[in-house]
Amino acid sequence: MYRKTIVFVFAYIFSLALYSEGFTTINGEVFHTTYHITYEGERDYSDSITVLFRQIDLSLSMFNDSSIIARMNRNDKQARANEHVKTVLTTARKVSDNTHGAFDITVGPLVNLWGFGYKNRREVTSSDVDSVRQFVGYKDIHLSAGGRLRKRDPRTIIDVSSIAKGYTCDVIGRWLNTKGINNYLIEIGGEIVVNGINAKKRPWGIAINTPEEDSLAINHTCQDILKLTDEAVATSGNYRNYYYENGRRYSHTIDPRTGYPANSDILSATVIARDCMTADAYATAFMVLGLQQSLAVLRRTPDVMAYFILAPDESTHKYRIEYSPSLLKLLSTEKH
């Protein structure tokens, strides 16, 4: 969707299982990104996890012509939502309502218009924006009782890539639980679910990267470390996906309420929640809202925490940090 540097396309390439200290690590590529899954035990579940990836791709990918989402987007009257689609659309609607439309899974055409989707970028005019906004709006789509997607405008499409990787982490975590595995870390394209403890019998350490202006994603300087157990983490940032045109910097985060790139003071938003789907969605929304509106959302959403890295102070030229008070207990005191 509008914050992703990677589109949600199923492209399973390989899987490699490694064994260490009673834990197994599976590495591979899926959805045009990488994944790393570490869990207690020595059994290789690569094949089973691949099946889960395929099920989710056939449900949620807008680029797989056979998927439910793709069929809904081209107004196939026979397409019906399964549990994957229902769960994701229900959570998306909840976050959209709670953020007053800052999160919107119908915003894809505006992302493409501004050159951050799968179409080539071109000069954008106000008329272009207005013409596309006519069929962008999460309130204009509804699931019927029978699972059919109803649209006010047939041109409306849904793109759940801003929430799907987080949801996939949740699905795999629940599947591992059914196998009696309670200690694991699942990471897909930067979205993370952890449960229990790691091989050293400690909470899982999750790094928050410093938001260096790096469009190639080469630099990874650690800003802070979270120590987590039974939590989900998702991060969104404006500092790696952008372009300059006529001397102006355009962010990849599009505000669905205006149709224009968001003018936010947040460079990076890391969100902690009980499930990664929710964390994923709010991380996107916060990049649109900016700090003050994001803090207002957090005050009315006590089960969500966030760590914000803000634009450098003009006098000190240092990054500014804001985070939920309840998150303090999760920050590592170790030097890094």
Secondary structure as UniProt FT lines:
FT   TURN            2..3
FT   STRAND          15..20
FT   TURN            21..22
FT   STRAND          23..30
FT   TURN            31..32
FT   STRAND          33..40
FT   HELIX           46..60
FT   TURN            65..66
FT   HELIX           68..73
FT   TURN            74..75
FT   TURN            77..78
FT   HELIX           83..98
FT   TURN            99..101
FT   TURN            105..106
FT   HELIX           108..113
FT   TURN            114..115
FT   HELIX           126..133
FT   TURN            134..135
FT   HELIX           138..140
FT   STRAND          141..143
FT   TURN            145..146
FT   STRAND          149..151
FT   TURN            154..155
FT   HELIX           161..178
FT   TURN            179..180
FT   STRAND          184..188
FT   TURN            189..190
FT   STRAND          191..195
FT   TURN            199..200
FT   STRAND          204..209
FT   TURN            215..216
FT   STRAND          222..228
FT   STRAND          231..237
FT   STRAND          242..245
FT   TURN            246..247
FT   STRAND          248..251
FT   TURN            256..258
FT   STRAND          266..273
FT   HELIX           276..289
FT   HELIX           291..299
FT   TURN            302..303
FT   STRAND          305..310
FT   TURN            314..316
FT   STRAND          320..323
FT   HELIX           325..330
//
